[in-house]
Amino acid sequence: MATTAQWVAGARPRTLPAAVAPVLLGTAAALRVGEADAVRALLALAVALALQVGVNYANDYSDGIRGTDEVRAGPVRLVGQRLAAPRAVKRAAFASFAVAGVLGLLLVVLAQAWVMLPLGALAVLAAWRYTGGDNPYGYRGLGEVYVFLFFGLMATIGTEYTQTLSVSWFGVAGAVGVGAVASAILVANNLRDIPTDTEHGKHTLAVRLGDARTRTFYVALVGASVVALVVMAWWEPWALLALGSLALAWRGVRVVRAGTTGPGLVPVLAATGVYEVVYAVLVLAGVGIAAGLG
């Protein structure tokens, strides 16, 4: 039976910045127009975190029963390493999705943002279908698309919308920025796993692109987050405060460009996740400074 520490590790804490950053960015967009709401922001954060944990447990379960996770260089795999029964991990995934659903419904009712109901249901379905079901899209090289759409565009714009009932171009640019970094986290993860994914027929985008082009793609995604930041500055120059996060981004870029493989790529996930959160925090701080000066 898995220990508490192993269950926590199985939730893959290094991926949680992908849930936190878009909520911070969406709240920054709401604050820019003077309509930020702390309660709704916290609810959006709880929904995003629950959905991310659910995705991670679902991925652990689905990859585990397919044998994809039997040999990995990354964090704990509950099913693949036979630390927990597959049904228990599957229950944990659906319990997380249920929490996300209940809190999401509460947020929608509180904000009267009814359009978010079908979008939320789609997010949960997409989370399961990433590696679950008969034809998971994560095995067809579409995982980065899912991350960009749901942990970039939808999470950021949805957070802004539930606070303002509107969407701004500033928010869209922020969504692209954090979506690019969240996708970079997955790219780094899949770059590390190219050998084992290839062996087990998991045709991730990294497997399809190959090692060299995957490394270039990672760098391009980080670059896209910088471009998005410059675009945000068109509406709020204080957003450029987030340029201070680039030193963190460079840590991951340096390791990826060096040709590091296997376990040596694990720190890239952490570095990229920290970059994403600090990026969002500094944008929010910049918008807050501008609001205070105004």
C-alpha positions in Angstrom: 0.0 0.0 0.0 1.3 3.4 -0.9 2.3 5.8 1.9 1.0 9.3 2.2 4.3 10.7 0.9 4.0 8.4 -2.2 0.4 9.6 -2.8 1.6 13.2 -2.6 4.5 12.4 -5.0 2.1 10.6 -7.3 0.1 13.9 -7.6 3.2 15.3 -9.2 3.6 18.6 -7.3 6.1 19.9 -9.9 3.2 20.2 -12.3 1.0 22.3 -10.0 2.4 25.7 -11.1 0.5 25.0 -14.4 -2.7 25.4 -12.4 -1.6 28.3 -10.2 -0.1 30.6 -12.8 -3.2 31.0 -15.1 -5.4 32.0 -12.1 -2.9 34.6 -11.1 -2.8 36.0 -14.7 -6.5 36.0 -15.0 -6.8 37.8 -11.7 -4.3 40.4 -13.0 -6.5 40.9 -16.0 -9.5 41.5 -13.8 -7.5 43.8 -11.5 -6.4 45.9 -14.5 -10.0 46.9 -15.0 -10.8 47.3 -11.3 -12.9 44.2 -10.9 -10.7 41.6 -9.2 -12.6 39.4 -6.7 -10.5 37.5 -4.1 -13.2 34.9 -3.3 -13.8 34.0 -7.0 -10.0 33.9 -7.6 -9.5 31.5 -4.7 -12.3 29.3 -6.0 -10.8 29.3 -9.5 -7.5 28.3 -8.0 -9.0 25.4 -6.1 -10.7 24.2 -9.3 -7.5 24.4 -11.3 -5.5 22.6 -8.7 -8.1 19.8 -8.3 -8.2 19.4 -12.1 -4.4 19.2 -12.3 -4.2 16.6 -9.6 -7.0 14.6 -11.3 -5.1 14.7 -14.6 -1.9 13.5 -12.9 -3.6 10.6 -11.1 -5.6 9.7 -14.3 -2.3 9.7 -16.3 -0.7 7.5 -13.6 -3.6 5.0 -13.8 -3.9 4.9 -17.6 -0.1 4.7 -18.3 0.3 2.2 -15.5 -2.2 -0.3 -16.8 -0.7 -0.1 -20.3 2.8 -0.8 -18.9 4.1 2.6 -20.2 5.3 3.6 -16.7 7.2 0.4 -15.8 10.6 2.1 -16.4 10.7 5.8 -15.8 13.4 8.4 -14.8 10.9 10.8 -13.3 8.8 10.9 -10.1 6.8 8.2 -8.4 4.4 6.2 -10.5 1.8 4.6 -8.2 0.5 2.0 -10.6 3.6 1.5 -12.8 5.8 0.8 -9.7 3.0 -1.3 -8.1 2.8 1.0 -5.1 -1.0 1.3 -5.2 -3.8 -0.7 -6.8 -5.0 0.7 -10.2 -8.6 1.0 -9.0 -7.4 3.1 -6.0 -5.5 5.5 -8.3 -8.5 5.7 -10.6 -10.7 6.5 -7.7 -8.3 9.3 -6.6 -8.5 10.7 -10.1 -12.3 10.8 -10.2 -12.4 12.1 -6.7 -10.2 15.0 -7.8 -12.4 15.6 -10.8 -15.5 15.6 -8.6 -13.9 18.2 -6.3 -13.1 20.4 -9.3 -16.7 19.9 -10.6 -18.4 20.9 -7.3 -16.1 23.9 -6.7 -16.5 24.9 -10.4 -20.3 24.8 -10.1 -20.1 27.0 -7.0 -17.9 29.5 -8.9 -20.2 29.6 -11.9 -23.3 30.2 -9.6 -21.5 32.9 -7.6 -20.3 34.7 -10.8 -23.4 33.9 -12.8 -21.0 32.9 -15.6 -23.1 30.1 -17.0 -21.1 29.7 -20.2 -18.4 28.2 -18.1 -20.5 25.1 -17.2 -20.1 23.2 -20.6 -16.5 24.4 -20.8 -15.8 23.0 -17.4 -17.4 19.7 -18.3 -15.3 19.6 -21.5 -12.1 20.2 -19.4 -12.9 17.2 -17.2 -13.6 15.0 -20.1 -10.4 16.1 -21.9 -8.4 15.5 -18.7 -9.5 11.8 -18.7 -9.1 11.3 -22.4 -5.5 12.6 -22.3 -4.2 9.1 -21.6 -7.5 7.3 -20.8 -10.0 5.4 -23.0 -9.4 3.4 -26.2 -7.8 6.2 -28.2 -6.1 8.7 -25.9 -4.9 11.8 -27.6 -1.8 12.0 -25.4 -0.6 9.0 -27.3 -1.1 10.8 -30.6 1.1 13.8 -29.9 -1.8 16.2 -28.8 -0.9 16.6 -25.1 0.6 20.0 -25.6 -2.5 21.2 -27.4 -4.6 20.1 -24.4 -2.3 21.9 -21.9 -2.3 25.1 -24.0 -6.0 25.1 -24.4 -7.1 24.2 -20.9 -4.2 25.3 -18.6 -3.5 28.3 -20.8 -6.4 29.8 -22.6 -9.4 28.4 -20.7 -7.9 28.7 -17.1 -6.7 32.3 -17.6 -9.6 33.6 -19.6 -12.1 31.7 -17.4 -10.6 33.2 -14.3 -10.9 36.7 -15.8 -14.4 36.1 -17.0 -15.7 34.8 -13.7 -14.6 38.0 -12.1 -15.5 40.5 -14.8 -18.0 38.8 -17.1 -15.8 40.0 -20.0 -12.5 39.1 -21.7 -9.7 41.5 -22.5 -6.9 41.4 -25.0 -4.5 41.7 -22.0 -6.0 38.5 -20.6 -5.7 36.7 -23.9 -2.1 37.7 -24.2 -1.5 36.5 -20.6 -3.3 33.2 -21.4 -1.0 32.6 -24.4 2.1 33.3 -22.2 1.3 30.9 -19.4 -0.1 28.4 -21.8 3.2 28.4 -23.6 5.1 27.8 -20.4 2.7 25.1 -19.2 3.2 23.4 -22.6 7.0 23.7 -22.1 6.7 21.8 -18.8 5.0 18.9 -20.7 7.6 19.1 -23.5 10.4 18.8 -21.0 8.7 15.8 -19.4 8.1 14.1 -22.7 11.7 14.9 -23.9 12.9 12.9 -20.9 10.6 10.0 -21.7 11.3 9.7 -25.4 13.1 6.3 -25.1 10.5 4.6 -22.9 7.5 6.2 -24.7 8.9 5.0 -28.1 9.3 1.5 -26.7 5.7 1.4 -25.5 4.1 3.0 -28.5 3.3 6.3 -26.9 3.6 8.7 -29.8 3.9 12.0 -27.9 4.9 15.1 -29.7 8.4 14.6 -28.5 8.6 11.2 -30.0 7.2 12.5 -33.3 9.6 15.5 -33.4 12.6 13.6 -32.2 15.2 14.8 -29.6 16.7 17.8 -31.4 13.5 19.4 -32.6 11.8 18.8 -29.2 14.6 20.8 -27.6 14.1 23.6 -30.1 10.4 23.5 -29.5 11.0 23.9 -25.7 13.1 27.0 -26.3 10.5 28.4 -28.7 7.7 28.0 -26.1 9.8 29.9 -23.5 10.4 32.6 -26.2 6.7 32.8 -26.9 6.0 33.6 -23.2 8.4 36.5 -23.5 6.7 37.8 -26.6 3.3 37.5 -24.8 4.7 39.6 -22.0 5.7 42.3 -24.5 2.2 42.2 -25.9 0.7 42.6 -22.4 2.9 45.7 -21.9 1.0 47.4 -24.8 -2.0 47.6 -22.4 -0.1 47.7 -19.1 3.7 48.7 -19.3 4.1 47.6 -15.6 3.6 44.0 -16.8 7.2 44.2 -18.0 8.2 43.7 -14.3 7.9 40.0 -15.2 11.0 40.2 -17.2 12.7 39.7 -13.9 11.6 36.0 -14.1 13.7 35.3 -17.2 16.7 34.3 -15.1 14.6 31.3 -13.9 13.6 30.5 -17.5 17.2 30.4 -18.5 18.0 27.6 -16.0 15.7 25.3 -17.9 16.8 26.5 -21.4 20.4 26.0 -20.5 19.9 22.4 -19.5 17.8 21.5 -22.5 20.2 23.1 -24.9 23.1 21.3 -23.3 21.6 18.0 -24.6 21.0 16.6 -21.1 18.9 13.4 -21.0 17.1 11.1 -18.6 17.1 12.1 -14.9 19.1 15.1 -15.7 16.0 16.7 -17.3 13.9 16.3 -14.1 15.2 19.7 -12.7 14.0 21.4 -15.9 10.4 20.6 -15.0 10.8 22.3 -11.6 12.7 25.3 -13.1 10.1 25.8 -15.8 7.3 25.5 -13.2 8.9 28.1 -10.9 9.4 30.3 -13.9 5.7 30.1 -14.8 4.5 31.0 -11.3 7.0 33.9 -10.8 6.1 35.2 -14.3 2.5 35.3 -13.3 3.2 36.7 -9.8 5.2 39.6 -11.3 2.6 40.4 -13.9 0.0 40.6 -11.1 2.4 42.7 -9.0 3.0 45.0 -11.9 -0.7 45.5 -12.5 -1.2 46.0 -8.8 1.5 48.7 -8.8 -0.2 50.4 -11.7 -3.5 50.3 -10.0 -2.0 51.8 -6.9 -0.3 54.6 -8.8 -3.5 55.3 -10.7 
